[in-house]
Amino acid sequence: GGESAGGTFAGLMQALKSTGGKATASAADAAAGGSKENDGGGENAYDGTQSDVGGDPSKNGSHDSARALTGVEGKDGVLASNAGTVEDDGGDWWCQVEEVVLEHRRVRRLQNLERLTGMRRASFCDNEVSRLEGLEECTALEELSLEQNRVVVIEGLQYLTALKKLDLGKNRITRIENLAPYLAHLTQLSLEDNDIASLQGLTGLNSLMELYIGNNNVAELREVQRLKSLPKLIIVDLLGNPLCTQEEYRSYIVYHLRRIKVLDGSGVEATEQAVAKNRYAGKLTRDYLEDKIGQRYFDHLRELDLCQMRVRDIGDVFFASDFEQLEEINLDSNLVSDPSGLCALPKLAVLRMNGNRIEDRPLWTPQTLKSASTSRAREVEKREKMLAVGDEARVEAARTDGGAGATGGGAAAAAGVGGVAQLAAAEDPADAPDAGMTELLEQSPPFPSLEVLQLGANSIVAVSSLRLSVLAKSLKVLFLQDNDISKLEGLEALCNLEELVLDRNRIKFLDPSSFAGLVNLRELRMEENGLRSLSHLSPLTRLHALHLTCNRVVEVAEMEKLVAHPELYELTLLSNPVTRKQVYRPMVLRHCPGLRYLDGKEVTMEERDHVDYLFSPVDAAAAAVAAQQQMQMNANSAGGVNTYQHHMNYGTVGLG
């Protein structure tokens, strides 16, 4: 079936001549000499043979003066040409054609269009075309519609560099391809009602303003990220895709596509944009990480630098199992107030969070651990189901859906961290875990491998609120500079801590328990605190370096307290009042025989000899006094023994 030969292209050419190169198939029918019924029985009268193509125009109602290359629908549904049968008067009407509309004609193949070099608009809707071909010479084409055909692959359009509108809706397309960078002027693209699952392939269409891709198979919200690079996109229609069923669908798109004005037929208001911004601004998501790192898989990621990225919310992105190899994260100078989303990373060894907003919030909570465990179990279950049905190709996708936590590493670390549940209850009774949580805490403790923790400039007042006790076996370096700490507590469990930085806080005095338990501390920095005394540093018997610049230590007698640190190697007391006294340096060296650097200056052998000389009389006198006291003690001890023996003997005689 199809229309009669003379009722389509022959008449179309005649109409083109009379209308200045603008006509449609219906207009051609009129120009051909009447209605479809006049063509010998209407639409079904065409016998489908090629012989009808070159017949006498007078037999099919076309005008005698029709001098055009007539293209008709051949017997196989192919556009054919009878150019050789029409008298040529020297005019080439093909190049004057500006618009061709052949809809509902059962056309199966596009060909013989190479002479339509001036065609600007073409519509082949509701046909049976399966391939995009035959348009190579139609370089002036601006609008092309092949809606409701059988196209499977987007191809053959690379020559249509002037194309502005393209409609490929209701076809069988499964992927977007071969559009960029060729269609640089494309402003409107319709791909509705296909089988497309990804928005990949749109990058580079920098003139695109309208995208209609509803009723496809796009399921993941992160696919929208691929549209962020389109600078002029203001209208998007995704209605009917699986991703539309997600609760955060609309706000997610409104936030990430900042220039969008219309979404799914509804205008985007300023209030909606404000709500979306409040929800997503600064939220750390997998999409954000993919965009920053330039990859979708993180199995081999060891270090992650997010410094000064205005991150506000860590969320649960790190619960995914492909982050389990992550060893170092830099989140300096952000807006994070809750770091608990990091606590399930099994191999995280270095965490830098200087300049955030943690204040007195805990580093972890039992609830966060439970959420991570639940996500982990859900991911494993999903992966097992996919493997069970043989869907191995989607297993990798399941690992990146943002809904699973880290696995591995927890059990090994748990062996070294005992009583985590009891510590949680002791630090905050309100978070005392139930039996199930107790088991979880013991099997997967928070931050099981953390060795370096930097929390400077976080407005922290109470160290105990951080819940550092669970890091007892792993933590070696702790930075708490530039906070508001006035009383030191909550450090006593950190028995393996080697370096502690407390510069620029408000610590004026130390308590006997301030450093209790820090038996392995090697370096302590407490500069600019207003500290007045060196008391209660005695638990730090293995201290190698002590930095107390810009404090308020006044008395030389305080130097005597340094004798409790026999391994002290470096001491800094610059800008303390005591340093202005003449005997300051000799007194320090006298009580610290192993000191090598004092206030940044190396202690030489000559200086050491001079100190020994200065204090030799005092030391000799002190030694004499000590010897005399020892003799007295020995004498008293001997006298006590004799008296005791006398009484024993007397008692024995009396009894006799």
Summary of the structure (lengths in Angstrom):
residues: 656
radius of gyration: 42.7
end to end distance: 146.3
largest distance: 165.4
contacts: 2145
relative contact order: 0.04
helix: 34%
strand: 10%
